[in-house]
Amino acid sequence: TKAYLLLKEGLRLQYGIDDNPRFEYGPHEKPFLPDYPGIHFNLSHCPNGVMCVIDDKPVGCDIERIQDALKMDLVRYCCSDSEIAEITSSDNPGAAFIRLWTMKESYLKLTGEGLTDSLKSLLSDSVMKSVRFDTHICTDRGFVYTVCSKM
């Protein structure tokens, strides 16, 4: 896939690694490079884009297409009351929801936990103090992406 090709190019440019990377998987299926334990990466893709993040510490990323129609059942399932208020009061509710979604998913990919039933409370104060989110809303291209890394 394109994400894999980005990883290969990133490993070549950042670390001079020309070999095809060999993957192993952690307890929640998060891939890692057993031959390079000091190199961490994460991949994501959606119909509108693809991304790869490489770092010397654990990292997570997510890219998602901005939906034209907001599905309120999904919003209520995975967002807290304050997040719902933020979304519904936004000039662009679809982008506001996807911003929060990519933050949550990138955090779960950072930790290797995968999707959980506690999505509503995921971005708690303790989480927000322990990680850094770098989020970009690209409305002209129709996607939002977030990188999550430990402080």
Salt bridges, closest charged atoms under 4 A:
GLU9 OE2 - ARG12 NH2 2.64
GLU24 OE2 - ARG22 NH1 3.03
ASP35 OD1 - ARG22 NH2 2.76
ASP55 OD2 - LYS57 NZ 3.78
ASP73 OD1 - ARG76 NH2 2.95
GLU83 OE1 - LYS104 NZ 2.84
GLU86 OE2 - ARG99 NH2 2.02
ASP134 OD1 - HIS136 NE2 3.09
